Amino acid sequence: MREATKEQFKDMYLRLGGGEYRGYGMAQWNAQFANDKPGMKYLVEEPATPRHTEMMIVTDNEAKEHRLFFMTEQGLDDHFDFPGKDS
């Protein structure tokens, strides 16, 4: 993951996030990031492959970081597949 400017983070968010339909348009950007606290860092990781289409954003207020990265659909499903959930 590399550090980016807020504008670079915003560009990736809007360009690769899927837009309003997926909840990553300007309205959501403004609600979530427009009034960030001073000192926040923006970390990004480009999609590793064309299959990495699911954008994820993690905000760590203690570390003062927003992290933007991409997962595959299967990886996202596996991430939320808790042991014993189908039992």
Backbone torsions as a table, in degrees:
resi	resn	phi	psi	omega
1	MET	NA	138.2	-179.4
2	ARG	-117.8	152.6	176.9
3	GLU	-77.2	141.0	-179.6
4	ALA	-131.8	164.5	172.1
5	THR	-76.1	165.7	176.9
6	LYS	-61.1	-38.2	179.3
7	GLU	-66.5	-39.7	176.9
8	GLN	-65.2	-41.5	177.2
9	PHE	-60.8	-46.2	179.5
10	LYS	-62.3	-43.1	178.7
11	ASP	-58.9	-47.1	179.9
12	MET	-65.4	-41.7	178.4
13	TYR	-56.8	-49.1	-177.8
14	LEU	-76.0	-37.1	-176.1
15	ARG	-75.4	-38.9	-172.9
16	LEU	-111.3	-4.4	-175.0
17	GLY	-79.5	-16.1	179.4
18	GLY	100.5	0.2	174.6
19	GLY	74.5	-167.1	-177.0
20	GLU	-55.9	-38.4	-177.7
21	TYR	-55.7	-37.9	-178.4
22	ARG	-98.0	3.4	178.1
23	GLY	88.0	18.9	-178.4
24	TYR	-125.6	49.3	177.9
25	GLY	-103.1	-171.3	-177.7
26	MET	-62.5	-38.6	-178.9
27	ALA	-61.4	-44.9	179.4
28	GLN	-68.3	-39.3	177.1
29	TRP	-57.1	-49.8	-178.6
30	ASN	-61.5	-40.3	-179.9
31	ALA	-67.7	-34.8	-172.8
32	GLN	-95.0	-34.6	-169.8
33	PHE	-124.8	-13.8	-173.2
34	ALA	-60.2	-36.4	-176.2
35	ASN	-112.0	43.5	178.8
36	ASP	-58.5	149.0	174.9
37	LYS	-67.9	146.4	177.0
38	PRO	-58.1	145.1	176.4
39	GLY	91.4	0.1	178.8
40	MET	-69.3	140.5	174.6
41	LYS	-101.4	154.4	-180.0
42	TYR	-123.1	116.8	-179.4
43	LEU	-114.7	137.8	-178.4
44	VAL	-133.7	153.1	173.5
45	GLU	-138.3	119.1	179.3
46	GLU	-62.0	153.8	174.6
47	PRO	-56.9	131.5	-177.2
48	ALA	-71.1	-33.8	179.6
49	THR	-143.9	168.6	175.8
50	PRO	-61.5	-18.9	178.7
51	ARG	-80.5	-12.9	178.5
52	HIS	-84.3	84.5	-173.3
53	THR	-111.9	-9.5	-176.1
54	GLU	-94.0	105.6	-177.8
55	MET	-77.0	134.5	177.5
56	MET	-124.2	142.7	176.0
57	ILE	-130.9	128.4	176.8
58	VAL	-117.6	129.5	175.1
59	THR	-109.0	123.4	178.7
60	ASP	-114.7	98.0	-176.5
61	ASN	-67.9	-30.8	179.0
62	GLU	-66.5	-42.8	178.2
63	ALA	-84.7	-6.8	-177.3
64	LYS	57.1	52.5	-177.5
65	GLU	-136.5	143.3	164.7
66	HIS	-110.4	130.1	-179.7
67	ARG	-118.9	124.1	-179.2
68	LEU	-115.6	125.8	-179.7
69	PHE	-151.6	174.3	-174.7
70	PHE	-127.4	144.3	177.4
71	MET	-126.4	162.8	171.4
72	THR	-79.3	162.9	176.2
73	GLU	-58.5	-43.1	179.7
74	GLN	-65.0	-41.4	178.2
75	GLY	-61.5	-39.6	177.6
76	LEU	-65.4	-45.0	177.2
77	ASP	-59.8	-45.3	-179.5
78	ASP	-64.0	-35.6	-179.5
79	HIS	-60.5	-37.4	-177.6
80	PHE	-100.2	11.7	178.8
81	ASP	-94.5	97.5	-176.5
82	PHE	-84.0	139.9	178.8
83	PRO	-55.7	132.9	177.6
84	GLY	80.2	4.6	-176.9
85	LYS	-67.7	-26.5	179.9
86	ASP	-91.2	-0.8	-177.1
87	SER	-77.4	NA	NA
